[in-house]
Amino acid sequence: MNAPQRLITCSLLAGTLLPACSTTSLAGIIEINLSGVNIEYDGTDIFSLGGAADPLATIDVFEDGGLIGSLTTGVAASVFIPDVFDIDAGGDTVTSGAGGFFDVGFGGFDTLLLNLNPVTVIYVEASGTVQFAFGAASASIFAQALPFGIEITEPVSVSFSTQVNNGLADDGQFITAFEASGTGEIFAVRVPEPATAGLLGLVLGLGATGGVRRRRL
């Protein structure tokens, strides 16, 4: 399976993408919930259904548990998890290869492009559920242009919970194919808005007056 095309072309042409942020001043926890995620497996790779960007049902964005906004128009995701070999048909946990990605389109030119570290894939045969468990720093930010004035920083955590709904097949020992649908979640730390960061810097500056000067973050 060749890797699906990333959700990058139109955003780069529009000039709206930002590189991964290295800012150390942190704010709230951002949670991005995706519904209507559709994936498939061909015995080697896991990828968006049909190998193209997958239209989503909704994207909900939260900060510290409070809803910032919901999007339903033009939202999509593109997933690629390579080298997922030998998933035992009776239930198994395997680790993918490196080089995967998870890209989210929020409509228009708003986009989040993530590079995935190797992924732990947990297949639970008893309930027909395929779950993907990622570590706390499972993804790095390739580029971002997020809605609602948000900018995030690393580490980024990504997870999926999907139900196998079609095409489940095996060779008598290992899973060879399936299609599944479900939800996805992204967690990261928000970079403060410029006004907030500026105020923080002013307060720190005043506190240092007449004392030992602290190194800037």
VEXROTOR-606939 format. One record per atom (N, C-alpha, C): residue in one letter; x, y, z. Coordinates in pm, 1 decimal, padded with zeros to 6 digits, m for minus. Example, Ala and Ser with C-alpha at 12.3 -4.5 7.8 and 13.67 -1.06 7.14 Angstrom:
// VEXROTOR-606939
code,c1,c2,c3
A,01319.0,m00569.0,00780.0;
A,01230.0,m00450.0,00780.0;
A,01320.0,m00330.0,00780.0;
S,01285.0,m00225.0,00708.0;
S,01367.0,m00106.0,00714.0;
S,01290.0,00003.0,00787.0;
// end
This chain:
// VEXROTOR-606939
code,c1,c2,c3
M,00083.7,m00119.5,00000.0;
M,00000.0,00000.0,00000.0;
M,00087.3,00124.7,00000.0;
N,00071.4,00211.7,m00100.5;
N,00140.6,00338.4,m00100.7;
N,00074.2,00433.1,m00002.8;
A,00153.6,00514.4,00064.4;
A,00099.3,00605.4,00164.7;
A,m00002.2,00699.6,00102.0;
P,m00117.5,00723.8,00169.0;
P,m00215.1,00818.3,00116.9;
P,m00155.0,00958.0,00109.2;
Q,m00211.0,01039.5,00023.3;
Q,m00164.7,01177.2,00011.6;
Q,m00199.8,01253.9,00137.6;
R,m00104.6,01333.9,00186.1;
R,m00127.7,01412.0,00307.3;
R,m00216.6,01531.6,00276.3;
L,m00281.3,01583.8,00383.0;
L,m00366.8,01702.5,00369.1;
L,m00279.6,01826.8,00375.2;
I,m00192.1,01842.8,00274.2;
I,m00092.4,01948.0,00284.5;
I,m00093.9,02043.6,00166.6;
T,m00136.4,01997.6,00050.8;
T,m00117.1,02075.6,m00071.1;
T,m00185.4,02211.0,m00065.7;
C,m00317.1,02213.4,m00037.8;
C,m00388.3,02340.9,m00043.2;
C,m00342.8,02433.1,00067.9;
S,m00308.3,02379.4,00184.3;
S,m00266.7,02464.2,00295.0;
S,m00131.5,02528.3,00267.9;
L,m00038.9,02451.8,00208.6;
L,00090.4,02509.8,00177.1;
L,00076.7,02617.5,00070.5;
L,m00009.5,02593.7,m00026.6;
L,m00029.9,02694.7,m00129.8;
L,m00089.4,02821.5,m00071.0;
A,m00171.3,02805.0,00032.3;
A,m00233.1,02921.9,00094.1;
A,m00137.9,02993.1,00188.2;
G,m00027.5,02926.3,00223.2;
G,00070.7,02989.9,00309.1;
G,00024.6,03004.3,00451.9;
T,m00062.4,02915.2,00500.5;
T,m00118.8,02933.2,00632.7;
T,m00056.8,02844.3,00738.5;
L,00030.8,02751.7,00700.6;
L,00080.7,02655.7,00797.6;
L,00193.9,02714.0,00879.9;
L,00196.0,02677.6,01008.6;
L,00302.0,02716.0,01099.1;
L,00386.9,02594.5,01130.6;
P,00517.3,02610.9,01152.1;
P,00599.0,02498.3,01193.7;
P,00567.5,02460.1,01337.3;
A,00622.4,02346.5,01380.7;
A,00605.8,02305.9,01519.6;
A,00661.3,02414.1,01610.3;
C,00589.6,02444.7,01716.2;
C,00628.0,02553.6,01805.2;
C,00722.1,02502.9,01913.6;
S,00825.0,02579.7,01943.5;
S,00918.7,02541.3,02047.9;
S,00901.5,02625.8,02172.9;
T,00792.7,02703.4,02179.7;
T,00768.3,02789.0,02295.2;
T,00758.1,02705.7,02422.0;
T,00815.9,02754.2,02532.1;
T,00810.7,02680.5,02656.5;
T,00707.1,02736.7,02752.1;
S,00644.7,02851.4,02722.9;
S,00536.7,02903.0,02804.3;
S,00409.5,02828.8,02766.5;
L,00345.6,02763.5,02863.9;
L,00236.3,02673.5,02834.0;
L,00104.1,02726.8,02886.9;
A,m00005.8,02677.8,02829.4;
A,m00139.1,02718.9,02872.4;
A,m00223.0,02594.7,02895.9;
G,m00351.1,02598.7,02849.4;
G,m00444.6,02491.7,02877.9;
G,m00420.7,02367.2,02794.1;
I,m00492.3,02260.6,02830.2;
I,m00487.2,02134.9,02756.8;
I,m00593.0,02137.9,02647.0;
I,m00549.1,02118.1,02523.9;
I,m00639.3,02113.0,02409.5;
I,m00673.5,01967.8,02379.0;
E,m00801.6,01941.4,02361.8;
E,m00849.9,01809.4,02322.3;
E,m00931.1,01824.6,02193.8;
I,m00894.3,01751.1,02091.7;
I,m00964.7,01753.0,01963.8;
I,m01027.5,01616.0,01942.8;
N,m01160.5,01612.2,01941.8;
N,m01233.5,01486.4,01925.8;
N,m01287.9,01475.1,01783.6;
L,m01260.9,01363.1,01719.6;
L,m01304.1,01338.5,01582.5;
L,m01405.8,01225.3,01581.6;
S,m01518.4,01245.0,01517.6;
S,m01615.3,01137.2,01501.0;
S,m01633.0,01107.2,01352.8;
G,m01662.2,00980.4,01323.5;
G,m01676.2,00939.3,01184.0;
G,m01545.2,00904.3,01119.1;
V,m01446.9,00857.4,01199.1;
V,m01318.6,00812.9,01144.2;
V,m01336.2,00675.5,01080.0;
N,m01292.6,00660.8,00954.9;
N,m01304.7,00534.7,00881.9;
N,m01166.8,00490.5,00834.4;
I,m01129.0,00369.1,00871.1;
I,m00996.8,00317.4,00836.5;
I,m01010.0,00177.4,00777.2;
E,m00902.1,00131.8,00715.4;
E,m00896.6,m00005.8,00667.7;
E,m00755.6,m00060.3,00684.0;
Y,m00746.6,m00193.5,00677.4;
Y,m00619.6,m00264.8,00693.8;
Y,m00606.7,m00364.9,00580.8;
D,m00487.7,m00372.4,00521.6;
D,m00468.3,m00461.9,00407.6;
D,m00370.3,m00575.0,00436.3;
G,m00347.6,m00601.1,00565.3;
G,m00251.4,m00703.3,00603.2;
G,m00112.7,m00649.4,00626.9;
T,m00089.6,m00524.5,00586.5;
T,00040.9,m00460.2,00604.7;
T,00028.0,m00323.8,00670.2;
D,m00059.4,m00237.9,00615.4;
D,m00073.1,m00100.2,00661.0;
D,m00216.7,m00071.5,00704.6;
I,m00229.7,00026.4,00792.5;
I,m00360.0,00081.6,00829.6;
I,m00367.4,00222.2,00771.1;
F,m00479.1,00254.6,00706.3;
F,m00488.3,00382.7,00637.5;
F,m00634.1,00424.7,00625.2;
S,m00656.2,00550.0,00589.5;
S,m00791.5,00601.6,00571.2;
S,m00864.2,00521.1,00465.4;
L,m00991.9,00498.8,00487.7;
L,m01071.5,00415.2,00398.4;
L,m01060.8,00465.4,00254.6;
G,m01025.1,00375.8,00164.6;
G,m01010.0,00412.2,00024.3;
G,m00876.3,00473.3,m00009.8;
G,m00789.3,00493.1,00091.7;
G,m00657.4,00549.6,00066.6;
G,m00656.3,00697.7,00039.4;
A,m00768.0,00765.4,00064.9;
A,m00776.8,00910.0,00041.7;
A,m00824.6,00977.6,00169.5;
A,m00828.3,01110.0,00169.1;
A,m00878.5,01183.6,00284.4;
A,m01020.4,01138.5,00316.2;
D,m01045.6,01110.2,00443.2;
D,m01173.1,01054.9,00488.0;
D,m01261.1,01166.4,00544.8;
P,m01377.5,01193.5,00484.7;
P,m01467.6,01294.2,00542.1;
P,m01512.8,01252.3,00682.1;
L,m01506.4,01343.3,00777.2;
L,m01548.8,01316.0,00914.1;
L,m01691.1,01365.3,00935.7;
A,m01751.9,01318.6,01044.6;
A,m01885.4,01367.3,01081.6;
A,m01874.3,01500.2,01155.4;
T,m01793.9,01503.6,01260.4;
T,m01776.4,01626.1,01339.5;
T,m01635.3,01631.6,01396.2;
I,m01592.2,01753.0,01427.4;
I,m01472.9,01777.8,01507.6;
I,m01513.5,01870.1,01621.0;
D,m01490.4,01828.1,01744.6;
D,m01516.6,01910.2,01862.7;
D,m01383.5,01945.5,01927.1;
V,m01364.7,02073.2,01960.2;
V,m01239.4,02121.1,02018.8;
V,m01267.3,02171.8,02159.8;
F,m01190.9,02119.9,02256.1;
F,m01207.0,02156.3,02396.7;
F,m01077.0,02214.5,02450.5;
E,m01088.9,02303.1,02549.1;
E,m00973.5,02347.4,02626.6;
E,m01005.4,02327.9,02774.1;
D,m00922.6,02249.9,02841.2;
D,m00943.1,02217.1,02982.4;
D,m01084.4,02167.0,03008.3;
G,m01137.5,02088.0,02915.3;
G,m01268.1,02026.9,02931.8;
G,m01385.1,02110.1,02885.9;
G,m01362.6,02237.4,02854.1;
G,m01469.8,02324.8,02807.0;
G,m01471.3,02333.6,02655.6;
L,m01588.9,02321.1,02596.5;
L,m01600.7,02324.1,02451.0;
L,m01568.0,02461.9,02396.0;
I,m01472.5,02466.9,02302.2;
I,m01440.6,02591.2,02230.9;
I,m01529.4,02605.5,02108.4;
G,m01546.3,02496.0,02034.2;
G,m01628.3,02502.2,01914.0;
G,m01638.5,02366.3,01846.9;
S,m01737.3,02352.8,01758.8;
S,m01760.6,02230.7,01682.7;
S,m01762.8,02263.4,01534.3;
L,m01712.8,02171.3,01453.7;
L,m01705.8,02189.7,01309.0;
L,m01765.2,02067.9,01240.1;
T,m01840.8,02092.2,01134.9;
T,m01901.0,01982.0,01059.7;
T,m01883.0,01995.5,00908.8;
T,m01842.5,02111.5,00860.8;
T,m01832.5,02136.3,00717.0;
T,m01688.8,02123.6,00669.1;
G,m01667.1,02036.6,00571.2;
G,m01535.0,02023.1,00510.7;
G,m01430.9,01958.6,00599.3;
V,m01474.6,01890.0,00706.4;
V,m01377.6,01828.8,00797.5;
V,m01337.3,01690.9,00745.7;
A,m01209.8,01657.5,00762.0;
A,m01158.0,01531.9,00705.8;
A,m01032.0,01491.0,00780.2;
A,m00994.5,01365.4,00762.6;
A,m00871.0,01314.4,00821.8;
A,m00803.2,01220.8,00722.9;
S,m00671.7,01213.9,00732.6;
S,m00593.2,01120.3,00652.6;
S,m00496.0,01049.7,00745.8;
V,m00507.1,00917.0,00752.1;
V,m00430.2,00835.9,00846.2;
V,m00344.2,00737.3,00768.2;
F,m00220.8,00719.5,00811.9;
F,m00134.7,00616.5,00754.6;
F,m00045.7,00560.8,00864.7;
I,m00059.9,00429.7,00891.8;
I,00021.1,00360.2,00991.8;
I,00086.2,00242.3,00921.0;
P,00216.6,00248.0,00894.7;
P,00281.0,00144.9,00810.8;
P,00327.9,00023.8,00891.1;
D,00346.6,m00085.4,00820.1;
D,00416.6,m00204.3,00871.0;
D,00352.8,m00259.2,00998.1;
V,00222.8,m00285.6,00988.7;
V,00150.0,m00347.9,01100.0;
V,00135.4,m00496.2,01063.9;
F,00230.4,m00576.4,01108.0;
F,00237.5,m00715.0,01063.7;
F,00185.6,m00812.4,01170.0;
D,00131.7,m00923.9,01121.7;
D,00106.1,m01042.1,01204.7;
D,00016.9,m01012.9,01325.0;
I,m00102.9,m00956.5,01297.6;
I,m00203.1,m00939.9,01403.0;
I,m00274.3,m01073.8,01419.7;
D,m00255.4,m01138.3,01532.9;
D,m00314.5,m01269.2,01555.4;
D,m00466.5,m01260.4,01552.7;
A,m00530.7,m01352.2,01481.9;
A,m00675.1,m01348.5,01465.2;
A,m00749.9,m01372.3,01595.4;
G,m00682.3,m01428.2,01695.2;
G,m00746.6,m01451.8,01823.0;
G,m00735.3,m01335.7,01919.4;
G,m00673.6,m01224.1,01875.1;
G,m00648.8,m01109.9,01962.4;
G,m00499.8,m01090.3,01979.7;
D,m00453.9,m00965.9,01972.8;
D,m00309.1,m00945.4,01971.1;
D,m00275.1,m00799.9,01999.1;
T,m00148.9,m00776.9,02033.7;
T,m00091.7,m00643.3,02044.5;
T,00036.7,m00641.4,01963.3;
V,00044.9,m00552.5,01865.8;
V,00163.1,m00542.8,01779.9;
V,00206.2,m00397.4,01770.4;
T,00328.4,m00377.1,01724.8;
T,00382.7,m00242.3,01708.9;
T,00410.2,m00215.8,01562.3;
S,00367.1,m00099.7,01515.8;
S,00384.8,m00063.2,01375.0;
S,00527.1,m00019.5,01347.6;
G,00554.2,00005.3,01219.8;
G,00679.2,00068.1,01182.1;
G,00671.6,00219.1,01199.2;
A,00782.3,00285.8,01178.2;
A,00787.5,00431.8,01183.8;
A,00742.2,00489.2,01049.2;
G,00722.6,00619.5,01045.4;
G,00693.3,00687.4,00920.1;
G,00546.1,00709.9,00893.9;
G,00459.9,00687.7,00993.7;
G,00317.7,00713.7,00975.0;
G,00282.2,00859.5,00994.0;
F,00159.0,00892.3,00960.1;
F,00111.7,01029.2,00982.9;
F,m00037.0,01029.2,01011.4;
F,m00081.6,01139.1,01071.5;
F,m00222.9,01161.2,01099.7;
F,m00249.8,01309.3,01074.5;
D,m00323.4,01337.9,00968.8;
D,m00351.9,01475.3,00928.6;
D,m00500.9,01503.7,00944.0;
V,m00532.9,01621.5,00993.8;
V,m00671.7,01660.6,01014.7;
V,m00698.9,01791.4,00942.0;
G,m00806.2,01792.6,00863.1;
G,m00851.9,01914.3,00797.7;
G,m00976.9,01965.4,00867.1;
F,m00975.4,02090.7,00907.7;
F,m01085.0,02148.4,00984.3;
F,m01181.8,02228.2,00896.6;
G,m01164.7,02220.4,00766.1;
G,m01244.5,02301.3,00674.5;
G,m01164.9,02422.3,00630.1;
G,m01180.2,02462.5,00504.3;
G,m01099.7,02573.2,00453.6;
G,m00953.2,02534.6,00453.1;
F,m00867.7,02625.1,00501.6;
F,m00724.3,02599.9,00504.9;
F,m00674.9,02562.4,00643.7;
D,m00764.7,02541.9,00740.0;
D,m00724.5,02504.3,00875.2;
D,m00684.3,02357.2,00877.1;
T,m00561.3,02329.2,00920.6;
T,m00505.0,02195.7,00908.9;
T,m00409.9,02166.9,01023.6;
L,m00404.7,02040.6,01066.0;
L,m00304.2,01993.3,01161.3;
L,m00239.3,01869.8,01101.4;
L,m00107.2,01874.6,01082.3;
L,m00032.3,01764.4,01024.4;
L,00060.7,01706.3,01129.7;
L,00042.1,01578.6,01161.7;
L,00120.3,01512.2,01265.6;
L,00200.1,01396.5,01207.2;
N,00326.3,01384.6,01246.0;
N,00406.9,01267.8,01215.6;
N,00397.5,01171.3,01333.6;
L,00365.8,01045.2,01305.8;
L,00346.1,00946.7,01411.0;
L,00472.9,00868.6,01440.4;
N,00497.2,00846.5,01568.4;
N,00596.6,00749.9,01610.7;
N,00537.6,00609.7,01592.3;
P,00616.7,00503.0,01607.8;
P,00558.7,00368.5,01600.5;
P,00438.4,00355.0,01693.9;
V,00337.2,00287.2,01645.7;
V,00207.7,00279.8,01711.5;
V,00185.0,00140.7,01769.7;
T,00134.3,00135.0,01891.6;
T,00091.5,00008.1,01949.6;
T,m00052.9,m00017.6,01909.2;
V,m00075.8,m00128.4,01840.0;
V,m00207.9,m00164.5,01790.3;
V,m00261.2,m00280.0,01874.2;
I,m00374.9,m00257.6,01937.8;
I,m00436.5,m00361.3,02020.3;
I,m00562.3,m00409.6,01948.6;
Y,m00562.6,m00535.3,01909.5;
Y,m00678.2,m00595.5,01843.9;
Y,m00748.7,m00688.0,01942.3;
V,m00876.5,m00656.3,01969.4;
V,m00956.2,m00736.0,02062.0;
V,m01059.2,m00811.3,01979.8;
E,m01037.0,m00939.0,01958.5;
E,m01121.5,m01018.5,01870.3;
E,m01258.0,m01046.0,01931.0;
A,m01265.7,m01059.0,02061.9;
A,m01389.9,m01101.9,02126.1;
A,m01505.1,m01007.4,02097.4;
S,m01478.6,m00877.1,02095.0;
S,m01584.9,m00779.7,02072.8;
S,m01579.9,m00718.4,01933.9;
G,m01487.9,m00763.0,01850.4;
G,m01474.0,m00706.3,01717.1;
G,m01424.4,m00564.3,01718.4;
T,m01349.1,m00527.7,01820.8;
T,m01302.6,m00390.4,01836.6;
T,m01154.2,m00381.1,01806.7;
V,m01116.3,m00279.3,01731.9;
V,m00975.4,m00250.5,01708.5;
V,m00943.6,m00118.9,01778.1;
Q,m00848.3,m00119.9,01870.2;
Q,m00810.0,00000.4,01942.0;
Q,m00663.3,00030.1,01915.9;
F,m00631.5,00156.4,01909.6;
F,m00494.2,00199.8,01889.5;
F,m00449.3,00277.9,02012.1;
A,m00346.2,00229.8,02080.4;
A,m00296.9,00296.0,02200.1;
A,m00162.8,00361.8,02170.2;
F,m00152.2,00491.8,02198.7;
F,m00031.8,00568.7,02171.2;
F,00029.2,00618.5,02302.1;
G,00160.8,00635.7,02306.1;
G,00226.1,00693.1,02422.1;
G,00199.7,00841.8,02433.5;
A,00244.9,00900.5,02543.2;
A,00216.8,01041.1,02570.0;
A,00280.4,01134.1,02466.6;
A,00388.4,01091.6,02403.7;
A,00454.8,01173.5,02301.9;
A,00453.0,01099.7,02169.5;
S,00335.6,01056.9,02128.4;
S,00324.0,00966.5,02015.1;
S,00336.6,01034.6,01880.5;
A,00327.4,01166.9,01876.9;
A,00329.2,01236.3,01748.7;
A,00408.4,01365.5,01761.2;
S,00467.4,01407.3,01651.6;
S,00532.5,01537.5,01644.0;
S,00457.6,01623.1,01542.8;
I,00460.8,01752.7,01565.2;
I,00386.5,01845.2,01479.2;
I,00469.4,01876.5,01355.6;
F,00417.8,01839.7,01239.6;
F,00482.7,01874.3,01113.5;
F,00446.8,02016.4,01074.6;
A,00319.7,02052.5,01087.6;
A,00273.7,02188.3,01059.9;
A,00133.5,02204.1,01116.9;
Q,00092.1,02329.3,01140.8;
Q,m00040.5,02353.3,01195.8;
Q,m00093.1,02489.3,01153.8;
A,m00223.8,02493.4,01133.3;
A,m00299.4,02617.8,01113.3;
A,m00438.6,02587.4,01167.0;
L,m00454.0,02599.1,01298.1;
L,m00572.6,02550.7,01366.5;
L,m00683.0,02655.3,01374.2;
P,m00808.5,02610.2,01386.8;
P,m00920.5,02703.2,01400.5;
P,m00926.2,02762.9,01542.0;
F,m01014.2,02859.8,01559.2;
F,m01043.9,02921.8,01688.7;
F,m00922.0,02990.1,01750.9;
G,m00824.3,03028.4,01667.5;
G,m00707.9,03099.8,01717.8;
G,m00614.8,03015.7,01802.5;
I,m00618.1,02884.5,01785.3;
I,m00539.9,02793.3,01868.4;
I,m00404.4,02765.4,01803.9;
E,m00303.1,02753.3,01887.7;
E,m00173.6,02698.4,01847.4;
E,m00130.7,02602.1,01957.2;
I,m00082.1,02484.9,01920.5;
I,m00043.3,02384.3,02019.0;
I,00105.8,02357.3,02011.7;
T,00155.6,02292.9,02115.4;
T,00295.8,02256.0,02119.0;
T,00307.5,02109.4,02160.1;
E,00423.8,02053.7,02143.9;
E,00445.7,01913.3,02176.1;
E,00470.4,01895.5,02325.7;
P,00445.3,01775.1,02382.8;
P,00410.1,01650.0,02315.2;
P,00263.9,01645.0,02273.3;
V,00236.6,01563.9,02172.2;
V,00100.7,01542.8,02122.6;
V,00067.0,01394.3,02139.1;
S,m00050.5,01366.7,02192.1;
S,m00096.3,01229.4,02210.9;
S,m00216.9,01204.4,02121.5;
V,m00217.2,01090.7,02054.4;
V,m00324.3,01056.4,01961.5;
V,m00376.1,00917.3,01994.6;
S,m00508.1,00897.3,01986.2;
S,m00563.8,00763.6,02006.1;
S,m00685.0,00744.8,01916.7;
F,m00716.4,00618.8,01890.4;
F,m00835.1,00581.7,01814.4;
F,m00910.6,00473.8,01890.2;
S,m01040.4,00471.1,01872.6;
S,m01122.5,00359.4,01919.1;
S,m01221.5,00329.0,01807.9;
T,m01206.0,00214.1,01744.7;
T,m01287.0,00183.8,01626.7;
T,m01349.0,00045.4,01636.3;
Q,m01462.1,00029.5,01573.6;
Q,m01535.1,m00096.5,01567.3;
Q,m01524.3,m00154.3,01426.2;
V,m01478.0,m00278.1,01416.2;
V,m01471.8,m00344.1,01286.1;
V,m01613.9,m00360.6,01232.6;
N,m01637.9,m00311.3,01111.2;
N,m01774.5,m00316.0,01057.7;
N,m01785.2,m00383.1,00921.0;
N,m01673.3,m00420.2,00861.9;
N,m01682.2,m00481.0,00728.5;
N,m01548.3,m00544.1,00692.3;
G,m01554.6,m00648.6,00612.9;
G,m01436.6,m00703.0,00548.7;
G,m01336.7,m00770.6,00638.6;
L,m01377.1,m00812.3,00759.6;
L,m01282.3,m00879.8,00847.4;
L,m01243.3,m01014.7,00787.8;
A,m01112.7,m01036.4,00769.7;
A,m01064.6,m01160.2,00708.2;
A,m00934.2,m01201.4,00773.4;
D,m00907.3,m01331.8,00770.6;
D,m00780.3,m01382.7,00821.4;
D,m00739.9,m01504.8,00739.4;
D,m00615.7,m01545.7,00756.8;
D,m00563.4,m01660.3,00681.6;
D,m00559.5,m01786.3,00767.0;
G,m00634.3,m01786.3,00875.8;
G,m00633.5,m01897.3,00968.6;
G,m00543.5,m01873.5,01087.6;
Q,m00455.4,m01771.5,01076.4;
Q,m00366.4,m01736.6,01187.0;
Q,m00362.0,m01586.9,01212.0;
F,m00345.1,m01509.2,01103.4;
F,m00330.5,m01364.9,01117.4;
F,m00441.8,m01291.1,01042.9;
I,m00476.6,m01171.8,01094.1;
I,m00572.5,m01085.1,01026.3;
I,m00511.9,m01037.4,00895.1;
T,m00588.1,m01045.5,00788.7;
T,m00538.8,m01001.0,00657.7;
T,m00611.2,m00876.9,00607.0;
A,m00727.9,m00845.2,00663.5;
A,m00801.8,m00727.2,00617.2;
A,m00913.8,m00695.2,00714.7;
F,m00947.5,m00567.4,00723.8;
F,m01070.0,m00524.2,00789.6;
F,m01097.6,m00379.5,00752.9;
E,m01220.9,m00338.6,00771.7;
E,m01260.8,m00198.8,00768.5;
E,m01325.4,m00166.6,00902.2;
A,m01302.0,m00046.3,00953.2;
A,m01351.2,m00010.5,01085.3;
A,m01387.6,00136.9,01089.6;
S,m01479.9,00170.4,01180.2;
S,m01524.1,00309.5,01198.7;
S,m01528.4,00340.9,01347.0;
G,m01508.1,00468.0,01380.3;
G,m01512.8,00506.6,01520.2;
G,m01470.8,00649.5,01542.2;
T,m01393.3,00671.9,01648.1;
T,m01355.4,00806.5,01688.7;
T,m01204.7,00818.0,01703.7;
G,m01157.3,00940.7,01703.5;
G,m01017.1,00969.4,01728.3;
G,m01004.5,01085.8,01824.1;
E,m00895.0,01089.1,01899.4;
E,m00871.5,01196.8,01994.5;
E,m00727.2,01244.9,01983.7;
I,m00709.7,01376.4,01994.8;
I,m00577.6,01438.1,01996.7;
I,m00568.4,01524.8,02122.1;
F,m00460.4,01509.6,02197.3;
F,m00437.0,01590.2,02316.6;
F,m00303.6,01662.3,02302.7;
A,m00301.5,01790.6,02339.6;
A,m00177.9,01867.9,02335.5;
A,m00193.9,01989.0,02426.7;
V,m00084.3,02060.1,02447.7;
V,m00085.1,02180.5,02529.5;
V,m00096.1,02302.9,02439.8;
R,m00180.7,02397.1,02479.8;
R,m00199.6,02518.5,02400.2;
R,m00088.7,02619.2,02428.0;
V,m00041.3,02682.6,02322.6;
V,00051.2,02794.2,02335.5;
V,m00031.2,02918.4,02370.3;
P,00008.5,02997.9,02471.4;
P,m00070.4,03115.6,02508.6;
P,m00085.6,03212.1,02392.5;
E,m00198.9,03282.9,02390.2;
E,m00218.0,03388.0,02291.4;
E,m00115.8,03498.4,02316.5;
P,m00077.5,03574.2,02211.2;
P,00028.0,03675.2,02226.5;
P,00004.2,03773.3,02340.8;
A,m00120.0,03817.9,02359.1;
A,m00147.7,03914.3,02465.5;
A,m00119.9,03853.1,02601.7;
T,m00156.7,03727.1,02618.7;
T,m00134.5,03658.9,02745.5;
T,00013.5,03639.7,02770.7;
A,00085.6,03595.9,02667.8;
A,00228.4,03574.6,02682.6;
A,00299.9,03705.7,02711.8;
G,00256.7,03816.2,02648.8;
G,00317.0,03945.9,02673.3;
G,00295.6,03992.9,02815.5;
L,00174.9,03972.1,02868.1;
L,00145.2,04010.9,03004.6;
L,00229.5,03931.5,03102.1;
L,00246.2,03801.5,03076.6;
L,00328.6,03717.9,03161.1;
L,00471.8,03768.3,03162.5;
G,00524.9,03806.1,03045.1;
G,00659.6,03857.1,03037.7;
G,00676.2,03986.9,03114.3;
L,00572.8,04074.5,03109.0;
L,00578.6,04201.2,03180.3;
L,00582.4,04177.3,03329.7;
V,00499.1,04086.8,03378.0;
V,00496.1,04057.6,03521.1;
V,00629.9,04000.7,03567.0;
L,00686.9,03910.2,03490.5;
L,00816.1,03854.1,03526.5;
L,00923.4,03961.9,03526.8;
G,00916.4,04055.2,03429.8;
G,01014.3,04162.3,03422.6;
G,01007.2,04253.4,03544.1;
L,00884.8,04288.0,03585.5;
L,00868.6,04374.3,03702.6;
L,00918.7,04304.2,03827.5;
G,00894.7,04174.8,03837.1;
G,00937.4,04099.7,03953.8;
G,01088.0,04091.0,03963.8;
A,01156.3,04103.1,03850.1;
A,01301.8,04090.3,03850.8;
A,01371.0,04222.0,03875.1;
T,01299.2,04334.3,03867.7;
T,01360.6,04465.4,03884.9;
T,01422.1,04477.3,04022.8;
G,01548.5,04519.5,04029.2;
G,01614.5,04538.6,04156.5;
G,01671.1,04409.5,04215.1;
G,01657.5,04300.8,04144.6;
G,01706.1,04172.2,04193.1;
G,01793.2,04107.1,04090.4;
V,01810.3,03979.6,04105.5;
V,01889.2,03903.6,04009.1;
V,01810.3,03883.7,03882.0;
R,01867.9,03913.6,03770.2;
R,01798.7,03897.4,03641.8;
R,01793.6,03750.3,03605.4;
R,01669.9,03701.7,03574.0;
R,01650.6,03563.5,03535.6;
R,01666.3,03549.1,03385.1;
R,01715.8,03437.0,03343.0;
R,01724.1,03407.8,03199.9;
R,01584.1,03394.1,03144.2;
R,01559.3,03452.2,03027.1;
R,01429.3,03440.0,02961.2;
R,01406.2,03297.7,02915.6;
L,01278.5,03255.3,02916.9;
L,01243.4,03121.4,02870.7;
L,01260.0,03113.8,02720.0;
// end
